[in-house]
Each structure stands twice: as structure tokens, then as C-alpha cells.
């Protein structure tokens, strides 16, 4: 027969076996194993991967409230011709199967499946002339996410981090109330969405759970069922009692274990803060609002992003994959674009109706556009478009951005900018400026090297208002 002590120990073991407490188990019984994971292991979605909320500062003093940002990252590279830059007068192998439709901006057309956004085009701007020279996914992701081209050639599928992402910089420079992280990524982190030399503290808080699920519940955010708060706090005391392993004191070693205490303290604070938990209670939204966003994972993540903005979070990324259409371009987009268009339009309208659009940016883009000429991959029977960094389109709404405008233009075939050629640096500098961050600021890396946020800190004037 087990002794009372053994029974109590078994009870502790059962509760620590709960999936939500996996980070606690790792820290209690195998602290040094965390060294294997680096930033990725600390940013995988538990509340122990929270950003450090105590060191934020605004780089620009202004009477105007800095904006928040909802970045809809269309991973894979969305086609500009089938969305915001149709070419109805081009040859068939360029213009494709979709026709153009008029928008709320006189003389401006979108592609035929962009009906909801076309109707409210007066509420946002479209940039048609951003161009760069990084034609694979890894490099293109890095350039558009950071404003810095990669330092060396990288593989197409690589997760690349030579420079901090916009979200991680926002985590350093901005604050958020109620123990909330300042940078979220749903449902996963983007390829170049990490903090680089800023450290794991400023990696995104990843919410992988599906808010469209009836049982939506952020792992590690709420207390595990059956584990009341006093007993949860007892487990914290247990961890403090057994955690006696030495730390590395050499800052050059970048030992992630030295940062874990802050993660734990912030995690306990978040999990016991009702105001922080309320931001995720999407079931409180009226049914008609949820319907407008779309009862699907993408639409409900946009709605959750709006709730996080209302709660005071400055940067949220929606990692929306599946835009790499080398084949079956038109079949795939006939299914996807109507719902995507409706959900994004619902977000912009909802923010506008609530008075939030003036101080909330909504951005939609990927790492590049697609080749103007249709192609067929070897072994495929349907046409697609390949990678094309020479031209792309970006939706840019809110944050004081004057709506109803198209910035720049591409040539008749959609190959390259014919007016107002812009760079990723210009785009990222615009986002930073609207976030209240000086894009010309520099940081000192752990190797004592000065690094500028953006090499060309020139924002896009037309978007500044």
C-alpha cells in the first residue's frame, strides 16, 4: 500500500503530466535540455514563451497614439494579377482566366473574386510597385518581414533570421496591458518572424489552437481543468524548491536557461489575470459578427486578432499559408479567394465601425508576387504561376492611411513597376513609423555591433496621411 507521501507524489505527477504543463516538466526534471531548442523551443505557444514586458519604450514621442498592426502574411507568394492588379488587355497567357471588376475607386479595378474588398476600396490603399531581387521563399520572407535582405544565399524552404522581424521590434518598443504579450503569431510563426539578436524574450507568442472550434481554449492560458488556482501556485512553489541548477554567467553564451525565470513569472501572472484571459473568449462575440468574419479558422483568427488589438496588443501576425500556386492556380483560387476576400473585408469594416481603424493597420502581403506568364510544371496538367519578386501587390489599411488610393503601377504585362518603384525597406519603414518606432534607429547587438533597423528608413509618403 502506498504511503500518504507516495500518494501525494503520484497526484503531483499526474497533474504535471497534463499536456499544458509540459514546459514545467522540462524545467523541473531536465533544465539543460532547453539549450537544444534555442529561440524556437521558447516560442512554441506556451505561456513560458512570453515576451519580456518590462523593458518597452517608445522611440518616437508624438501626440498621436501609435498604431497597432494586424499582419496577414500570405505565405508562398500571392498572385498580384488574380487579386489587386489584373491585366485585362494583356495576352491570354498573361491575363489568365479571371476578369476585372470595378472598385469604389473610379478607374481602379481588382480581379473578379475580390468583390467585398472592391466595394470598400475607399477604406484602404493598394501598393502595386514594391519590387525586390529575392525570388525564393526563405529570402523573400526575410526581406519583407524585416526590411533587410539576407546576408547570404538561403534555401527556398529555410527559416531565416539574420535580422529582427517587425513583430519582435514592436515587442521591444511597445507595451501591452494585463500581462499580455506584445507580439502574437497565429497559428504558427512565420519563416522570418523571429527576434534574432533581440533574444527569445521577443519571439512571438504562438496560438496554434483553432478559434473556430467549439472547444477553443488556449493551451496554457487557462488553468488545466481540475487544477484549482491555489494548488497551481503550490506547483510553482514546488518548482522553486527543486530548481537549484546553476546558471551560466557569460552573456556571450546566450544561455536560454537564464531567461526562464522571467518566463515563469510572466506565465503565472498571465494565467491568473482575468483581463488577459478575456481577450481570448471569442465565444462572447455575437453570432452575426462571427458569421461576418466567416466560420472558418482564417476568419476566426482575424476576429481574435481584432480582440487582441482591443486588449492593447500592438502586433499580431496571421500566418496564412498555401499561396504558392505553381499549378491549379485558377481552381484553387476560385475556392479560396471569395472567403478570403470576405473575411478581410469584414475585419476592415469591423475595425472601422468600432473606431479602431484609425489606429490599427491591416496589412496583407506575401514574400513576392507570381510570374506574369502562366506556366505548367513538369508532370502537371493545370497551369500556375511561379515565383516573381519583380512585382507584387500589398493591401495597406488603417493606422491613419488615406484610403481610396493605388500607389504605383506595373507595366502592361505585370512584369515590373512602371511608376513609383518602392522597396521592402520603404514598406517596413512605413510600418515602423506608424507603430511609433523610428525606422532609422539602431540597436547594439550582443557582439557590440551597431545594427540599423532599416538601411533606408524612408516611409512611403502617400501612406502617411
Secondary structure, 3 states (H helix, E strand, C coil): CCCHHHHHHHHHHHHHCCHHHHHHHHHHHCHHHHHHCHHHHHCCCCHHHCCCCCCCCCCCCCCCCCCEEEEEEECCCCCCCCCCCCCCCCCHHHHCCCCEEECCCCCCEEECCCHHHHHCHHHEEEEEEECCCCCCHHHHHHHHHHCCCCCCCCCCCCCCCCCCCHHHHHHHHCCCCCCCCCEEEECCCCCCCCCHHHCHHHCCEEECCCCCCCCCCCCCCCCCCCCCHHHHHHHHHHHHHHCCCCCCCCHHHCCHHHHHHHHHHHHHHHHCCHHHHHCCCHHHCCHHHHHHHCCCHHHHHHHHHHHHHHHCCCEEEEEECCCCCCCCHHHHHHHHHHHHHHHHHHHHHHHHHCCCHHHEEEEEECCCEECCCCECCCCCCCCECCEECCCEEEEEECCCCCCCEEECEECCCCCCEEECCECHHHHHHHHHHHCCCCCCCEEECCCCCEEECCCCCCCCHHHHC
